[in-house]
Amino acid sequence: MSRPEERLSRRRLQTSTATTIISISLVLFMLGLLGLIVLHAQKLSDYVKENIGFSVIIKEEIKETGIIEFQKKLDLEPFVKSTEYITRERAAEELTKDLGEDFIGFLGYNPLLASIDIRLNAAYANNDSLKVLEKRLITSPLVKEVFYHKSLVDLVNQNIRRISIVILAFTLVLLLISVALINNTIRLSVYSKRFIIKSMLLVGATQRFVRKPFVLKSLLHGFLSAVIAIILLALVLYFSRQALPELVDLQDIDMFLALFGIVTALGLFITGISTLFAVSKFLRISNDKLY
């Protein structure tokens, strides 16, 4: 083979390899983006649920020291995310601000009672749990009433459930499409080397010997593709945090490391399995069908 033909053959091989890696990288990047959406959706769901809470209205005769002691006990409960003590004076100030007029001056006294606002952990932010907690708290000698918006809690949980189903369905569809795209890309790459595979068999190579270099090379391509996809995802995260600083509260380094690990594992698994099946197909195919 002449030097120009060698250079052309080498250039074609490099182009084919680069095309395969870039194609797989883009597919893994899309899967990673979807993973980010799913993880942020879960975090956002927990954030919304943890802002659902209720007010524990304290009886008028209870002294402040007793209320603070009761608040400290509530802080130790597993269902409590946070608590806030609202004094009668503060409750009056907030209501005056909302109404736009001094209702105390009109009534001549402050009718509001002290309360403790409780924010729940996400797992307890549903009406069933709230009903159990309400029955439990109302038995306390300090508590006059437990107040929360039942319809709002139901509405939030229903909407989160619907959105989760839509995201899950979309994730499954995109995963299937991604696997198909990576599989077709690898099959085309192996197809271009079908004559090399048959030539190796003709000179006495075993099927295992033929498969090994293809699978190892494919795993390397899968790893490089995953690295490129992770770099692109890191750039997306960086610029999204610059544009929306509020996202920092929803982000978790362990969550991202797990996602990057999943992207790498998918890159290795899909490329390895696809190559194994593609090579096996051309190992079994007859010479007539090679053309």
Residue pairs with C-beta under 8 A, 6 or more apart in sequence:
1 9
16 189
16 192
17 221
20 185
20 186
20 189
20 221
21 221
21 224
21 225
21 228
22 225
22 228
23 181
23 182
23 185
24 182
24 185
24 221
24 222
24 225
24 267
24 271
25 224
25 225
25 226
25 228
25 229
25 232
26 229
27 178
27 181
27 182
28 178
28 225
28 226
28 228
28 229
28 263
28 266
28 267
29 228
29 229
29 232
29 233
30 174
30 178
31 174
31 175
31 178
31 229
31 263
31 266
32 229
32 230
32 232
32 233
32 259
32 260
32 263
33 233
33 236
34 170
34 171
34 174
35 259
35 262
35 263
36 233
36 236
36 237
36 259
37 167
38 167
38 171
39 255
39 259
40 247
40 250
40 251
41 163
41 164
41 167
43 250
43 251
43 252
43 255
44 250
45 122
45 160
45 163
45 164
46 122
47 249
47 250
48 156
48 160
49 120
49 122
49 125
49 156
49 157
49 160
50 81
50 119
50 120
50 121
50 122
50 125
51 119
52 119
52 120
52 125
52 148
52 152
52 153
52 156
53 81
53 117
53 118
53 119
53 120
53 148
54 117
54 118
54 120
54 130
54 133
54 134
54 146
54 147
54 148
55 86
55 115
55 116
55 117
55 118
55 146
55 147
55 148
56 74
56 115
56 116
56 117
56 118
56 137
56 143
56 145
56 146
57 113
57 114
57 115
57 143
57 144
57 145
57 146
57 147
58 67
58 70
58 113
58 114
58 115
58 116
58 142
58 143
58 144
59 113
59 141
59 142
59 143
59 144
60 113
60 144
62 114
62 142
64 87
64 114
66 142
67 85
67 114
67 116
67 142
68 85
70 116
70 140
70 142
71 83
71 85
71 116
74 80
74 83
74 116
74 118
75 82
75 83
78 121
79 120
79 121
79 123
79 124
79 129
79 133
80 118
80 119
80 120
80 121
81 119
81 120
81 121
82 118
82 119
83 116
83 117
83 118
83 119
84 116
84 117
84 119
85 114
85 116
86 94
86 114
86 115
86 116
86 117
87 114
88 110
88 112
88 113
88 114
89 110
91 112
91 113
91 114
91 115
92 103
92 104
92 110
92 112
95 103
95 112
96 102
96 103
96 104
104 110
113 144
120 129
120 130
123 129
124 130
124 133
125 153
125 156
125 157
126 153
126 157
127 150
127 153
127 154
127 157
130 148
130 150
130 153
133 146
134 146
134 148
137 143
137 146
138 145
138 146
178 270
179 270
182 270
182 271
182 274
183 270
183 274
183 277
183 278
186 218
186 271
186 274
186 275
186 278
187 274
187 278
190 197
190 214
190 275
190 278
190 279
190 282
191 278
191 282
193 214
194 282
194 285
194 290
195 290
197 210
197 279
197 282
197 283
198 282
198 287
198 290
200 209
200 210
201 207
201 210
201 283
207 280
207 283
210 279
210 283
211 276
211 279
211 280
211 283
214 275
214 279
215 272
215 275
215 276
215 279
217 275
218 271
218 272
218 274
218 275
219 268
219 271
219 272
221 271
222 267
222 268
222 269
222 270
222 271
222 272
223 264
223 267
223 268
225 267
225 271
226 263
226 264
226 266
226 267
226 268
227 264
229 263
229 267
230 260
230 263
230 264
233 259
233 260
233 263
237 251
237 256
240 247
241 247
241 248
241 251
282 290
